[in-house]
Structure formats: C-alpha cells, structure tokens
C-alpha cells in the first residue's frame, strides 16, 4: 500500500514489526481536527512534492486550519518557540530530510497517535501539529525499538501566551 493509502486507510493504530516511532498527542479538545489537518497536509505534500518549497501555491493547497494559524505567528513567536516553522521551511524539510513514512493513525479520546516507519525528526516536522494550538506538553515521540519517550522542549511554548484563531 502506498503512503497515501496508509494515511487514508490505516486508522486503527497498525504497527510495523520494528523501526517505528509514535507521535502521541493527548489532552486536546480539537484532536480530530488537528489530526485531519495534519493528514491532509501530508497528503498534499505527497501529491505535490515536486512543487518548489517557496511556491505561493502551498498557501492554497495546504489545509487552511494550518495556513491561517501559521500566518498569525510573528518573529517573537519563532524566536521563543524553536519548534515552529513557517510553511516554506516545513515543506523544504519534507522535500529534503523526510526519512519517515506514515504507517497508521489512531484516534483516542482527546488525542491521537500517528505511527511512522523510520525516524520522525520532530524538530523539523512537528510544526504543522504544534501550530494548531497544541501545547508541547501534550506531544510525545515514542521510539518503539529503543523503548524511549521523548518530550519536546523549547525556550517558551507559544501556546502559553497566545492562542491562534
């Protein structure tokens, strides 16, 4: 099955036998919307991966639930919260350093898991989740092979002082 097919159809938390990580998001009221926006962003990237990362069409193609929020961020937000990236940089990272593949997802009450084969590189790819008013305290990366849980930290999480509409 293609990665696009896995995004759409593997929704029961299916896991590969090894070599995977789990992006775990908990304690958010709007979890289905966040997951759907991230799924649609990855699908959009897969369909348009040859489109230059600085092309303004990305603003039209990506889910507006992500684009509108990123446009509300300013230089101070990016300075305090190093896990935020603008659209250009996030797409550049998808094109240049993505070494993971979507495997499945699982919706939970007030949260979700995304299972990826490979290494997620949260610092480069978490922005499209985090920008949707998801506090970093509610996101963990679990390395299944190493049985390690990684917390995400930054100078100051923008969600502690700003809510994006």
Protein Blocks (a to p, Z undefined) as FASTA:
>chain_A
ZZklmmmmmmnopacfbhpacdddehifklmmmmmmmmmmmmmmmmmmmgcfklmklmmm
pcfklmmmmmmpcfklmmmmmmbccfklmmmmmmmmocbdcfbdcddehiacdddedjek
lmlmmmmmmmnopafklpccddfklopacddddfbdfklmpccZZ
